[in-house]
């Protein structure tokens, strides 16, 4: 009997999957919406050796102390000085101020140029690391353009994390995402024609506003002496075949579904519920003291600037809703200038009932600092999420099944708000302009306004209509089924085991050349060539008859 024990142990070891430890290089700029999902991924990769390269700004949004007892985690900042952190905070404020008064495409050019130095600093650190160390995989936020070329030259597997996936604008069967057209509209000819015209109009704007900035950036890409000297040249970035695994933090149905490939994975929000930090304090006590589904949670991200007239209408609308619903509570997160604007509105408020309800600390709680949003949204006492609709906040709201009232400000927030309305999981305070106005000023909505009545009315509709809860439950199930951050780890490990190449899973159709993929060869041989022969024969026959008649 004892002799069988080693045999059993041997068989167990033989058929048990062997765990392996990867050397992982993660990198992201330090801004909240970009560094947060990369940090969540790092937490789930804690059984591997992790090198995390980012800006000092990142420590404002993620708690790196999580890894304080982990010897396999190494944090590298692009600059360790206090002055660098202050400069990055000032630059962030510049972005916020600019975004409040400019449209999407102006913002794209300005943001790309302003953050170019930050991205270059990251690249310098990464290249120096690659010159001295060997990594199994490089994982980067999608804003770090060109990482695929660098990874290929380093002979390292590549993973790109994105918070969203914009469908191919040149596929005219899909609604141009910036036009805010719905799938239902795209089945009608007039909207299909509009979609083409809008895309052409958008192309002109992109050429005039984005290309000049891209040209400047391409000339300033870092060229570090050594084996990776020319890896970030414009030629290499454009011509290097992309073989990066793309991990998207949204469910595939959030936008109109497009064609995907074998390097694309929709995984939903990068959220590990077990890893959500809980801190016992006044805020957590207040949240947990409220009844089930009784709190409106309102938060507007780190880069949203609420103008005074919007703040007035928002506060008045919220106050009216709270008066009509005595069993409802409000948790309102306002930082910096937004909090100052709120205080001005409250001081100038003439309606005493409105003033009193905001001064009642049991009904309304105001937070002016950074809050643990995942923990708050996870709580059963939260019923509704009033959000700026950044993709990170949208994903978290959907994951925790909180219907969303959208108050977008700029960038992708209008697209996200529009998708939320079309999916039936919330409403938006933003009402799109007419198609003609949208064509004149494509995706340029930053100066829109709303009324206090619309705030009250739309809050009431979501609060009282159970359909929103039903639809967001389905979206949440879809997102959780995708696997999230745990599935991301499995996909990364699988990619590395396959030496960074997933081409064996390419659909056969995608391996065909262009004319074969769209059946042009068959159309020419089966349809065009026979028709040409028939037409030629008919013409010859007609000419012969005409000649016989003349004779």
C-alpha positions in Angstrom: 0.0 0.0 0.0 2.9 2.4 0.8 4.5 1.7 -2.5 1.4 3.1 -4.3 1.8 6.5 -2.6 4.7 7.8 -4.7 2.9 6.6 -7.8 -0.2 8.6 -6.9 1.9 11.7 -6.0 3.8 11.3 -9.3 0.5 11.1 -11.3 -0.9 14.1 -9.4 2.2 16.2 -10.3 2.1 15.0 -13.9 -1.5 16.0 -14.6 -1.7 19.1 -12.4 -1.1 22.3 -14.5 2.2 23.9 -13.5 2.1 27.5 -12.5 4.7 29.8 -13.8 6.0 33.2 -12.9 6.2 35.9 -15.6 8.3 39.0 -15.7 5.6 41.6 -16.5 6.2 45.2 -17.5 3.1 47.4 -17.0 3.0 51.1 -18.0 0.5 53.9 -18.1 0.3 57.6 -17.8 -0.8 58.8 -14.4 -4.2 60.2 -15.1 -7.1 58.5 -13.2 -9.1 56.9 -16.1 -5.9 55.4 -17.6 -3.9 54.2 -14.6 -6.7 52.7 -12.6 -7.5 49.7 -14.8 -3.8 49.0 -15.3 -3.4 49.1 -11.5 -6.3 46.7 -11.1 -4.6 44.4 -13.6 -1.4 44.6 -11.6 -3.2 43.5 -8.4 -4.5 40.4 -10.2 -1.0 39.6 -11.5 0.5 39.7 -8.0 1.7 36.1 -8.3 4.0 37.2 -11.1 7.0 39.6 -11.0 5.7 43.1 -11.8 7.5 46.2 -12.8 5.1 49.2 -13.0 6.2 52.3 -14.8 4.1 55.4 -14.5 4.1 59.1 -13.6 4.1 60.5 -10.0 0.6 61.8 -10.7 -0.7 58.2 -10.4 -0.3 58.1 -6.6 -3.3 60.6 -6.5 -5.6 57.9 -7.8 -4.3 54.5 -6.8 -2.9 53.1 -3.6 0.5 51.6 -4.3 0.7 50.6 -0.6 -1.3 47.6 -1.6 2.0 46.1 -2.7 4.0 47.2 0.3 4.4 43.6 1.6 5.0 42.1 -1.9 8.7 41.7 -2.9 7.7 40.8 -6.5 6.4 44.3 -7.2 8.6 47.2 -8.3 7.3 50.7 -8.9 9.3 53.1 -11.1 8.2 56.7 -11.6 9.3 58.8 -14.6 10.5 61.4 -12.1 10.6 61.0 -8.3 10.8 64.6 -7.3 8.0 66.6 -5.6 8.4 69.3 -8.3 7.5 66.7 -11.0 4.3 65.8 -9.1 3.3 69.4 -8.8 4.0 70.1 -12.5 1.9 67.1 -13.5 -1.0 68.3 -11.3 -0.8 71.8 -12.9 -0.8 70.2 -16.4 -3.8 68.2 -15.4 -5.6 71.4 -14.4 -4.7 72.9 -17.8 -6.4 69.9 -19.5 -9.5 70.4 -17.3 -9.7 74.1 -18.1 -9.2 73.6 -21.8 -11.7 70.7 -22.0 -14.5 72.9 -20.5 -14.4 75.4 -23.3 -13.5 73.3 -26.4 -14.9 70.6 -28.5 -13.7 67.0 -28.8 -11.3 67.4 -31.8 -9.7 70.5 -30.4 -9.2 68.6 -27.2 -7.7 65.7 -28.9 -5.0 67.8 -30.6 -4.3 69.8 -27.4 -4.3 66.8 -25.1 -2.1 64.7 -27.4 0.5 67.5 -27.7 0.4 68.4 -24.0 0.9 64.8 -22.9 3.5 64.0 -25.5 6.3 64.8 -23.1 4.8 62.5 -20.4 4.5 59.6 -22.9 8.1 60.2 -24.1 9.3 60.0 -20.4 7.6 56.7 -20.1 9.2 55.4 -23.2 12.7 56.5 -22.0 12.2 54.5 -18.8 10.8 51.5 -20.7 13.7 51.4 -23.2 16.3 51.6 -20.6 14.6 48.7 -18.7 14.5 46.6 -21.9 18.2 47.3 -22.5 19.1 45.7 -19.2 16.3 43.2 -18.4 14.2 40.6 -20.2 10.4 40.7 -19.8 7.9 38.1 -20.9 5.2 40.6 -21.7 4.7 44.3 -21.9 1.3 45.6 -21.0 0.4 49.2 -21.8 -2.5 51.6 -21.8 -3.8 52.4 -25.3 -2.5 56.0 -25.0 1.1 54.7 -25.2 1.1 54.6 -29.0 3.8 52.6 -30.7 4.3 50.0 -28.0 3.6 47.3 -30.6 6.7 48.3 -32.5 8.9 48.5 -29.4 7.6 45.1 -28.2 8.3 43.5 -31.6 11.9 44.7 -31.6 12.3 43.5 -28.0 10.9 40.1 -29.0 8.4 40.4 -26.2 4.6 39.6 -26.1 2.5 42.7 -26.2 -0.8 43.6 -24.5 -2.7 46.8 -24.9 -5.5 47.8 -22.5 -8.3 50.1 -23.7 -11.3 51.4 -21.9 -13.3 51.6 -25.1 -13.4 50.3 -28.7 -14.5 52.7 -31.4 -16.0 50.9 -34.4 -14.4 51.3 -37.8 -15.6 54.6 -39.2 -14.9 53.5 -42.7 -17.5 50.7 -42.4 -20.5 52.6 -43.6 -22.9 49.8 -42.5 -22.0 50.9 -38.9 -23.2 54.2 -37.5 -20.3 56.7 -37.2 -19.9 56.7 -33.4 -19.6 60.5 -33.3 -22.8 61.1 -35.2 -24.8 59.5 -32.3 -27.0 57.6 -34.8 -28.6 54.5 -33.5 -28.6 51.0 -35.0 -32.4 51.4 -35.8 -31.7 54.6 -37.8 -29.0 52.9 -39.8 -31.6 50.6 -41.4 -33.2 53.6 -43.2 -31.8 55.0 -46.4 -31.7 58.7 -45.4 -29.7 58.0 -42.3 -27.3 55.8 -44.2 -26.7 58.6 -46.6 -26.2 61.0 -43.7 -23.8 58.6 -42.1 -21.5 58.7 -45.2 -21.7 62.5 -45.5 -21.0 62.9 -41.8 -17.9 60.6 -42.0 -16.5 62.5 -45.0 -17.0 65.8 -43.1 -15.3 64.3 -40.0 -12.4 63.2 -42.2 -11.8 66.8 -43.3 -11.7 67.9 -39.6 -9.3 65.2 -38.6 -6.9 66.0 -41.4 -6.9 69.7 -40.6 -6.7 69.4 -36.8 -5.1 66.1 -35.9 -2.5 65.6 -38.6 -0.4 68.7 -37.8 -0.2 67.6 -34.2 0.7 64.1 -35.2 3.5 65.4 -37.4 5.0 67.4 -34.5 4.8 64.4 -32.2 6.4 62.0 -34.7 9.4 64.2 -34.9 9.8 64.3 -31.1 9.6 60.6 -30.4 12.5 59.5 -28.1 15.5 57.9 -29.8 17.6 56.3 -27.0 21.0 55.1 -28.2 21.2 51.3 -28.2 19.4 48.3 -29.7 16.0 50.1 -29.7 17.2 53.4 -31.3 14.9 53.4 -34.3 12.0 51.3 -32.9 9.9 54.4 -32.3 10.4 56.0 -35.7 7.2 57.0 -37.5 8.0 54.4 -40.2 8.2 51.6 -37.7 5.1 52.6 -35.8 3.0 52.7 -39.0 4.5 49.7 -40.9 5.0 47.3 -38.0 2.3 44.7 -38.1 0.3 44.9 -34.9 0.3 41.7 -33.0 -0.8 43.0 -29.6 -3.5 41.4 -27.6 -6.2 44.1 -27.1 -8.1 43.9 -23.9 -11.2 46.2 -23.8 -12.9 47.2 -20.5 -16.4 47.2 -22.0 -19.0 44.6 -23.0 -19.1 44.1 -26.8 -22.7 45.4 -27.0 -22.0 48.8 -25.4 -21.3 50.3 -28.8 -22.7 49.0 -32.1 -21.0 45.7 -32.5 -18.2 45.7 -35.1 -16.2 42.9 -36.6 -13.5 41.7 -34.2 -10.4 39.6 -34.7 -8.5 37.0 -32.8 -6.3 39.6 -31.0 -9.4 41.4 -29.5 -11.0 40.5 -26.2 -14.0 42.3 -24.6 -13.6 41.6 -20.9 -15.7 44.2 -19.1 -14.7 46.3 -16.2 -11.4 45.4 -14.5 -12.9 44.9 -11.0 -11.9 42.4 -8.4 -14.7 42.6 -5.8 -12.6 40.8 -3.2 -9.9 43.3 -3.6 -12.1 46.4 -3.1 -10.8 48.3 -0.1 -13.1 49.1 2.8 -12.2 51.9 5.3 -14.3 52.5 8.4 -14.9 56.3 8.5 -17.8 58.8 8.6 -18.6 58.3 4.9 -18.8 54.5 5.0 -20.9 54.8 8.2 -23.3 57.3 6.5 -23.7 55.1 3.4 -24.3 51.9 5.4 -26.8 53.6 7.7 -29.3 54.2 4.8 -32.0 51.9 3.6 -31.6 49.6 0.6 -31.7 51.4 -2.7 -32.3 54.9 -1.2 -29.2 56.9 -2.2 -28.3 58.9 -5.3 -24.6 58.8 -5.8 -23.3 61.8 -7.9 -19.7 62.0 -9.0 -18.1 63.7 -12.0 -14.6 62.3 -12.3 -11.3 64.1 -11.9 -11.4 66.2 -15.1 -14.9 67.7 -15.2 -15.5 71.3 -14.7 -19.2 72.2 -13.9 -20.0 75.7 -15.1 -22.0 77.9 -12.8 -25.3 77.8 -14.7 -25.1 74.0 -14.9 -24.3 73.8 -11.2 -27.4 76.0 -10.4 -29.7 73.8 -12.5 -28.2 70.6 -11.1 -28.5 71.6 -7.5 -32.0 73.0 -7.9 -33.2 69.9 -9.7 -31.7 67.6 -7.1 -33.3 69.7 -4.3 -36.7 69.4 -5.9 -36.3 65.7 -6.3 -35.3 65.2 -2.7 -38.3 67.2 -1.5 -40.6 65.0 -3.5 -39.0 61.9 -2.3 -38.5 62.1 1.5 -37.0 58.6 1.8 -34.2 59.5 -0.8 -30.7 60.6 0.1 -27.9 62.2 -1.8 -24.1 61.6 -1.8 -22.5 64.3 -3.8 -18.8 64.3 -4.6 -17.4 67.7 -5.7 -13.7 68.7 -5.8 -11.8 71.9 -6.1 -13.5 74.5 -8.3 -16.7 72.5 -8.5 -17.1 72.6 -4.7 -16.5 76.4 -4.7 -19.1 76.7 -7.4 -21.5 74.6 -5.4 -21.0 76.9 -2.3 -21.7 80.0 -4.4 -25.0 78.4 -5.7 -26.0 77.5 -2.2 -25.3 81.0 -0.8 -27.2 82.7 -3.6 -30.2 80.2 -3.4 -33.4 82.1 -2.7 -35.6 79.0 -2.0 -35.2 78.2 1.7 -36.6 74.7 1.4 -33.8 73.9 -1.1 -31.2 75.4 1.1 -32.4 73.5 4.2 -32.4 70.2 2.5 -28.7 70.6 1.4 -27.8 71.7 4.9 -29.4 68.5 6.4 -26.4 66.2 6.8 -28.6 63.2 7.2 -30.3 63.8 3.8 -27.2 65.1 1.9 -23.6 64.4 2.3 -20.9 66.4 0.4 -17.5 64.8 -0.2 -14.7 67.1 -1.4 -11.8 64.6 -1.6 -11.1 61.3 -3.4 -13.6 58.5 -2.6 -13.5 54.8 -3.1 -16.0 54.7 -5.9 -16.0 51.0 -6.4 -16.8 50.4 -2.8 -19.6 53.0 -2.9 -21.2 51.6 -6.0 -21.0 48.1 -4.6 -23.2 49.1 -1.6 -26.9 48.0 -1.7 -28.0 51.4 -0.4 -27.0 53.1 -3.7 -29.8 53.0 -6.2 -28.8 55.5 -8.9 -25.6 56.9 -10.3 -25.4 60.5 -11.5 -22.2 60.5 -13.6 -20.1 62.5 -16.1 -20.0 59.2 -18.1 -16.3 58.6 -18.4 -15.8 55.1 -19.6 -14.3 53.9 -16.3 -17.3 55.2 -14.3 -19.8 53.8 -16.9 -18.2 50.4 -16.6 -18.3 50.5 -12.8 -21.9 51.6 -12.7 -23.0 48.9 -15.1 -20.9 46.2 -13.3 -22.6 47.0 -9.9 -26.1 47.4 -11.6 -26.7 51.1 -10.9 -28.8 52.8 -13.6 -27.1 56.0 -14.7 -28.2 59.6 -15.3 -25.6 61.0 -17.6 -24.2 64.6 -17.3 -21.5 64.5 -20.0 -18.9 67.3 -20.4 -16.5 66.4 -23.2 -14.4 63.8 -25.0 -16.0 60.3 -25.2 -18.6 61.2 -22.6 -21.3 62.2 -25.1 -20.8 58.9 -27.0 -21.1 56.9 -23.7 -24.2 58.8 -22.6 -25.8 58.2 -25.9 -25.1 54.5 -25.7 -26.5 54.3 -22.2 -29.8 55.9 -23.4 -30.0 53.6 -26.4 -29.3 50.5 -24.3 -32.1 51.5 -21.9 -29.9 51.5 -18.8 -30.2 55.2 -18.0 -31.0 58.7 -19.3 -29.0 61.8 -20.2 -29.3 65.5 -19.4 -27.7 66.1 -22.8 -30.1 66.2 -25.8 -28.3 65.8 -29.2 -28.8 68.7 -31.6 -30.5 68.3 -35.0 -28.6 66.3 -37.7 -28.0 69.4 -39.6 -26.5 71.2 -36.6 -24.4 68.2 -35.8 -23.1 68.1 -39.4 -22.1 71.8 -39.1 -20.3 71.3 -35.8 -19.4 67.5 -35.6 -19.3 66.2 -32.1 -18.9 69.7 -30.6 -21.4 69.8 -27.7 -19.3 71.1 -24.8 -21.5 74.2 -24.4 -24.9 72.5 -24.1 -27.2 73.2 -21.2 -30.1 71.6 -19.3 -32.9 72.8 -17.0 -33.5 72.0 -13.3 -36.8 70.6 -14.3 -35.1 68.1 -16.6 -32.9 67.0 -13.7 -35.9 66.3 -11.5 -38.0 64.7 -14.2 -35.2 62.3 -15.4 -34.2 61.3 -11.9 -37.9 60.5 -11.2 -38.2 58.5 -14.3 -35.2 56.3 -13.5 -36.1 56.1 -9.8 -39.7 54.9 -10.5 -39.3 52.8 -13.6 -38.0 49.3 -12.9 -37.2 48.7 -16.6 -33.9 50.5 -16.1 -32.9 48.2 -13.3 -33.9 45.2 -15.4 -31.8 46.3 -18.4 -28.8 47.1 -16.4 -28.9 43.8 -14.7 -28.6 42.1 -18.1 -25.7 44.3 -19.1 -24.0 43.5 -15.7 -24.5 39.8 -16.3 -22.9 40.2 -19.8 -20.0 42.1 -18.4 -19.3 39.6 -15.5 -19.7 36.7 -17.9 -16.8 38.2 -20.0 -14.5 37.5 -17.1 -13.1 41.0 -16.3 -9.6 41.2 -14.8 -9.3 37.5 -13.8 -10.0 36.5 -17.5 -7.4 39.2 -18.5 -4.7 37.4 -16.5 -5.6 34.1 -18.2 -5.5 35.7 -21.6 -2.1 37.3 -20.9 -0.6 34.0 -19.6 -2.0 32.1 -22.6 -0.5 34.7 -25.0 2.9 34.4 -23.4 2.7 30.6 -23.6 2.1 30.9 -27.4 5.1 33.2 -27.7 2.9 36.3 -28.3 1.3 34.9 -31.5 -2.4 34.1 -31.9 -2.4 33.9 -35.7 -3.4 30.2 -35.6 -6.8 31.5 -34.4 -7.3 33.9 -37.2 -10.7 33.3 -39.0 -10.0 31.9 -42.5 -11.8 34.9 -44.1 -9.3 37.3 -42.6 -6.4 35.4 -44.2 -7.7 36.0 -47.7 -6.5 38.9 -49.8 -8.8 41.8 -50.3 -10.3 40.8 -53.7 -10.9 37.2 -52.4 -12.5 38.4 -49.1 -15.1 40.4 -50.9 -15.6 37.8 -53.6 -14.4 40.1 -56.4 -12.6 37.3 -58.2 -15.8 35.2 -58.3 -17.9 38.2 -59.3 -15.6 38.9 -62.2 -15.5 35.3 -63.4 -19.1 34.3 -62.7 -21.0 37.5 -63.4 -19.0 40.3 -65.1 -17.1 38.1 -67.6 -20.2 36.2 -68.8 -22.2 39.5 -69.0 -19.4 41.0 -71.0 -19.4 38.1 -73.5 -23.2 38.2 -73.8 -23.2 42.0 -74.4 -20.4 41.7 -76.9 -22.3 39.0 -78.7 -25.5 41.1 -78.8 -23.6 44.1 -80.1 -22.0 42.0 -82.9 -25.4 40.4 -83.7 -27.1 43.8 -83.9 -24.4 45.2 -86.2 -24.6 42.2 -88.5 -28.4 42.6 -88.8 -28.1 46.3 -89.5 -25.5 45.5 -92.3 -27.9 42.9 -93.8 -30.7 45.4 -93.9 -28.6 48.0 -95.6 -27.5 45.4 -98.2 
